[in-house]
């Protein structure tokens, strides 16, 4: 995985609450087991109407672009498909901001190099309104400091993250790469405890 430290980007607002994993990536597209190609069908049923792009949906609006998706409350609810995180990463998002994430989605995201940031409802609405009114708004996510801020007024908020997952994202490790990175310590422990 690519390490995440500081991400500075414009954002795409999708201010819809209770976005479930079937809306993120519909079940009919889950036939593949490779992570490739899922981004093409991200929000498929909202992005397309009768196989034509719906100009009203934010991902089809050329004003909105960037590596940060700002979504409504309760993002990633529904079934536990890991493909939802694959689709968001495949489309080009590195960060999803919401005021609440479903636990399974949150873990799947962290395991796939996608940073889910939980902010207060007030800050979430503030960011959505800001980006809708000015799509060129730059948002900075600083994983090391665990802050998210916007550059219009400089407002920011702190976010929580599991320390282990934070370390993995900063280094670009999935769980296996992390274990390989501590192989010398594991061997030392085994040597001490197998005497």
HULIN-V623827 format. One record per pair of residues at least 12 apart in sequence whose ideal C-beta (glycine too) atoms are under 8 Angstrom apart, sorted by sequence separation. I is the first residue (numbers start at 0). GAP is how many residues later the second one is. D is the distance in Angstrom with one decimal. If there is no record, write none. Layout:
I	GAP	D
I	GAP	D
This chain:
28	12	4.5
46	12	5.5
126	12	7.1
137	12	7.1
138	12	7.4
145	12	5.7
146	12	7.3
24	13	5.8
46	13	5.9
95	13	6.8
136	13	5.8
137	13	4.4
145	13	5.4
42	14	7.0
136	14	7.0
145	14	7.1
25	15	6.9
28	15	6.8
100	15	5.0
136	15	5.8
145	15	6.2
24	16	6.0
42	16	6.1
24	17	6.5
41	17	7.2
100	17	6.2
23	18	6.7
25	18	5.4
95	18	6.6
97	18	7.2
99	18	6.6
133	18	6.8
142	18	7.5
23	19	6.6
24	19	7.4
25	19	5.8
68	19	6.8
93	19	7.5
94	19	7.4
95	19	7.4
97	19	7.7
98	19	6.6
22	20	6.4
84	20	7.2
93	20	6.7
94	20	4.8
95	20	5.1
96	20	4.8
97	20	6.6
98	20	6.0
129	20	5.9
145	20	7.5
74	21	6.3
83	21	6.1
87	21	7.4
92	21	6.7
93	21	6.4
94	21	7.8
95	21	7.1
97	21	7.6
98	21	6.5
22	22	6.7
94	22	6.1
96	22	6.0
98	22	4.5
129	22	6.2
22	23	6.5
74	23	4.1
84	23	4.5
88	23	5.9
126	23	6.5
142	23	6.5
68	24	4.9
73	24	7.4
77	24	7.3
79	24	4.3
83	24	6.8
84	24	4.6
88	24	6.3
98	24	8.0
116	24	6.6
66	25	6.3
67	25	6.9
70	25	6.2
72	25	6.2
74	25	7.2
75	25	5.4
76	25	4.4
79	25	7.8
88	25	5.3
98	25	4.5
66	26	5.9
67	26	7.3
68	26	7.1
69	26	8.0
70	26	7.0
71	26	6.8
72	26	4.7
73	26	5.1
74	26	5.4
75	26	4.4
81	26	4.6
84	26	7.4
85	26	6.4
87	26	5.7
97	26	6.6
114	26	6.8
142	26	6.1
143	26	6.6
66	27	4.5
67	27	4.5
68	27	4.8
69	27	4.7
70	27	4.9
71	27	8.0
72	27	5.0
73	27	7.7
74	27	7.3
80	27	7.9
84	27	4.3
96	27	6.8
142	27	6.1
66	28	6.4
67	28	7.7
68	28	7.1
69	28	7.7
73	28	6.9
75	28	7.5
76	28	7.3
79	28	7.4
114	28	6.7
13	29	7.5
67	29	6.5
75	29	2.6
81	29	7.7
84	29	5.1
118	29	6.5
125	29	6.9
74	30	7.0
75	30	6.8
81	30	7.0
96	30	6.6
116	31	5.6
58	32	7.8
75	32	7.9
122	32	7.6
75	33	7.4
122	34	4.7
119	37	6.5
118	38	5.1
75	40	7.7
118	40	6.3
74	41	7.7
117	41	5.9
116	42	4.8
117	42	6.9
13	44	5.4
12	45	5.8
13	45	7.5
37	45	5.7
41	45	4.4
11	46	5.5
40	46	6.6
41	46	6.5
94	46	5.3
114	46	7.8
11	47	6.2
38	47	7.9
37	48	4.5
38	48	5.7
41	48	7.1
72	48	6.8
37	49	4.0
38	49	7.6
41	49	4.4
38	50	7.2
39	50	7.4
12	51	6.7
29	51	6.5
34	51	4.5
38	51	2.7
72	51	7.3
96	51	6.8
109	51	8.0
11	52	4.4
18	52	5.8
23	52	7.0
26	52	8.0
37	52	4.6
38	52	3.7
71	52	7.8
109	52	7.3
10	53	7.4
11	53	6.7
18	53	6.6
29	53	5.4
36	53	6.8
38	53	6.9
9	54	7.5
11	54	6.0
17	54	7.3
26	54	7.9
28	54	7.6
34	54	7.5
35	54	7.2
69	54	7.2
114	54	6.3
9	55	5.8
10	55	4.9
13	55	6.3
14	55	7.5
15	55	6.9
16	55	3.8
17	55	7.4
18	55	7.5
20	55	6.1
34	55	6.9
109	55	4.5
9	56	3.7
11	56	7.2
13	56	7.1
14	56	7.3
15	56	4.8
16	56	4.8
17	56	4.7
18	56	5.2
19	56	7.4
20	56	7.4
21	56	5.6
24	56	6.9
112	56	6.8
8	57	4.1
10	57	4.0
11	57	5.3
12	57	4.8
13	57	4.9
14	57	5.2
16	57	5.8
18	57	7.1
19	57	4.9
20	57	4.5
21	57	6.6
69	57	5.4
8	58	4.2
9	58	7.4
10	58	7.0
11	58	7.0
13	58	7.2
18	58	7.4
19	58	3.1
20	58	5.3
24	58	4.9
69	58	5.6
109	58	7.7
8	59	5.2
10	59	5.1
17	59	5.9
19	59	7.5
20	59	7.4
24	59	5.3
109	59	7.1
112	59	7.5
6	60	5.8
20	60	5.0
23	60	4.2
6	61	7.0
24	61	7.5
69	61	6.2
112	61	7.8
20	62	7.7
24	62	4.1
111	62	7.9
20	63	4.2
23	63	5.9
110	63	6.5
23	64	6.9
110	64	7.0
63	67	7.4
64	70	7.8
63	71	5.3
67	71	5.5
62	72	4.2
65	73	7.9
67	73	7.0
34	77	7.6
11	81	7.8
20	84	6.5
8	85	7.8
8	86	7.9
10	86	7.7
6	87	5.5
6	88	5.9
3	90	6.3
6	108	7.8
3	109	6.9
0	111	7.5
1	111	6.3
3	111	5.8
0	112	3.9
14	113	4.7
12	114	7.8
12	115	4.9
10	116	7.4
14	117	7.7
12	118	4.7
11	119	7.8
12	119	5.5
10	120	5.0
9	121	7.6
9	125	6.4
9	126	6.2
10	126	7.0
9	127	6.5
9	128	6.3
10	128	5.3
8	129	7.0
9	129	7.3
7	130	6.0
8	130	6.4
7	131	7.4
7	132	4.8
6	133	7.2
7	133	7.9
5	134	6.6
6	134	4.5
5	135	7.0
5	136	5.2
6	136	7.9
4	137	7.6
5	137	7.2
4	138	5.6
5	138	7.6
3	139	5.4
4	139	6.0
3	165	4.6
4	165	6.0
2	166	7.1
3	166	6.8
2	167	6.0
0	168	7.8
2	168	5.9
3	168	7.7
2	169	3.6
1	170	5.6
0	171	4.8
0	172	6.9
0	173	5.8
0	176	7.6
